[in-house]
Amino acid sequence: MRLLLVEDDRLLAEGLSSQLEKAGFSVDTTHTTKEALVLAEQEDYRAVVLDLGLPDGNGLDVLRKWRTNGVSFAVLILTARGDWQDKVNGLKAGADDYLAKPFQTEELIARLNAIVRRSEGRDHSVVKAGRVELDENRQSLTLDDGTQHSLTGTEFRLLRCLMSRPGQVFSKEQLMEQLYNLNENPTENVIEAYIRRLRKLVGTETISTRRGQGYLFNDVV
């Protein structure tokens, strides 16, 4: 799941990025409002963590521009502790949630997962599609016969992407955008390799190939 982290504290951003990737997100990081606006137009993000105090502007202005332009990804804003007006203004501007600094990374991840679930119309941490259940917290899958499998980070991100929109065809390019950040340069062969590995777990018929188009998850097999 692709995520944009907008935070001017580089040390904090580096630590958060590492923890978010362990939690199953592919993270792009920026430290300015200017770059945040550009990236939001160019990339397909599912969620954004947005600090309000940025060196070249106010994060609230960025959020307002995103919403004015019809950008609908989930946004969690970071505010200074006790600054309730920032929280109110952020929610009015279109934020989905807020978190006051300093905070525990575990809470940030929990809140992010919650707003992403809401954006997908879910109310719990298990993604169900067809005969497969994907546990976001444990990064594991369970088949309808009770068989459980632990997943690597990339396997988890790829399967979550496919299962979040069953029946929708994802091109290799779209999958790579969701699995890897801008600093990584994988080849399309990597997607093919992970698809083969996942098919061994969930069954060949569960993940179909549309020749010349991409892959889709079958929720009725």
N, C-alpha and C positions, 0 to 999 in steps of 0.2 A: 504494500500500500504506500503510495507516494505521498510524502509530507514535506512541507516547506517550513523551516525554522527561521524566523526573523528575530535576531537577537544581537545587540551590539557588543555585549560582553563576550569576547572571543573565547575566554577560558570556559565560561558557563556553556556557551554554544557547543564547544567541542565535547564537553562531558555529556550534555543532553543528547547530542547526536549519537554518541556511542550507545547510550542506554536505550534510546528510541529504536535504533537498529536491532538491538538484542530483543526488543519487544515486538519485532516484526514489521517495522516501518523502513522504507527507503527514504533517506533524508537528504534534502538539499538545504544548505545554510547560506543565509545572506545577512549582512549587518547594516543595510541601508534601505530607506524607503524607495529610493530610485530603482534599485535592483529588484526589490520585492514586487514592485508594480510590473516590471518587465517579465519576470519569471512567471507571475500569475497568468499573464497573457499567453506565454509560450508553452507552458508545461501543464500536464493534467494531474493536478493535486487532489487528493481526497480530503486533506485537512491542512490547516496552517496553525502554527503556534506563533503568536504575534506579540512582541514586546512593544509597549506604547512609547517608551522613551528612546528614540533613535537619534543618531547624531545629525542627520540631515532633514529631520521633520518629525511629525507626530504620527504614530501608528494608527491613531483614530482616523486621520485623513486618508491613509492608505485603505483602511477598512471601508470607509464611506465610498471611495472611488471604486473599489471592487464590487460592492453591492449595487452602486449606481450603474455599473457596466454589466450587471447581470451575472457576476461570478458567484456561484452558489456553494463552493466548498465550505466545509465546517471550519469555524475559526474559534480558537481558544486564545484569549488575550491574557498577557501577563501584566500585572499592575503592582504598584508599591503598596505594601501593607497599610491598611487603614485609609487609603485614598478612595473612599466610597464613591465619590463623584465620577472618577475614571471608570469604575465598574458600571455605574448606571449609564454613562455616556457610551461605553463600549457595547452594552447590550442593546441600547437604542439604535446604535449604528449598524447592528446586524451581527454582533458576536453571538456565538452559541453558548459560551461559558467563559468563566474567568478564573484566574488563580493568582493569589497574592504572593509576592516575594517576601522572604525566602520560602521555599516550598520543598516538599519531598518529591523526588522524581517518580516514585511509585504512584503518588496521587496524580501527578501530571499525566502519566500513562493511562491510569484508570479513567480520568476525565476525558482524555482523547478518545479512548475506545468507546466510551459511553456516547459521545456526540456523533461518532462515526456510525455506531449502531443505530442511533435515532435517524440519521440521514438515510440509512438503508431500510428503515421500517422495522428494525428488530429491537427487542427489549431485553435480550440476554446475550451472554458471551459465546454461545454456541451457534455456529452457522450450519443450517441443515439444508441439504439439497439431495434429492433422490434417496439413495441408501447410505449416504455418507453424512457424518456429523463432524464438524471441525471445531475444536475447542481452542479459542483464541488465547486463553490464559495459559494453558499447558502446551500450546502449539503441537497438538496431536490430533489424530483423526480416529474415528470409530466407525466401523462398518455395521450393517444391520444384523450381522451374525455375532456381534459383540467383540470382534477382533479389533485390537487397538494398535496403533503405530505412532511412534514419535517421529517428528519431522525436523529436518534441518531448517535453518532460517529461510533459505531461498525456496525450499520446497513448500514451506508454510505460506510464504508471501504469494507464490504462484498459485497454489490451490485456493487460497482465500480470494484472490482476484477472480479466478474462474467461477468459484461457488457463489460469490457475492451477486453475480448476474447470470444465473443459469440460462442456457439457451442463447446467450449473446456470443457472437463470434468476436474473438480478440485476435488481432493480427500480431505477428511476432514483435513488430515495432511497439505496439501498445503494451504488450506484456513486458518488454524490456524497459519501457518508461516507468512502469509501476514497480519493477523489481530492483532497478539500479538507479543511483543518483548520477548527477552530472559529472562527477569525478571518475566514474567507472566507465570502462570501454569494453564491455563483453561483446562477443560475436553472436549472431543469430543461432549458431550451432549450440550455444549454451541452452537456449530455450528448448530445442529439440531433445537435448540430453535429459533435462529435468522433466519434460513431458513423458519420456520413456520411463523414468524412474517412478513417477506418480502413477502411471498406468499399471505398473507392477503391483501397486498397493490397492488401487480402487477399481481396476479392471479396464481393459482396453476400450470396451464399449462406453464407459462412463465419460471419457474425454475424447471427443471426436475431432477429426481433422477435416476442415473444409479446404480442399486443394486450391491454392492460390489466394486464400483468404485468411486462414488462421485456425484457431482452436476454439472449441466450446465445451462447456460442461453440460452433460445430459442429466436433467433431474428426473426424467422418466426413462428407465431402461428395463 
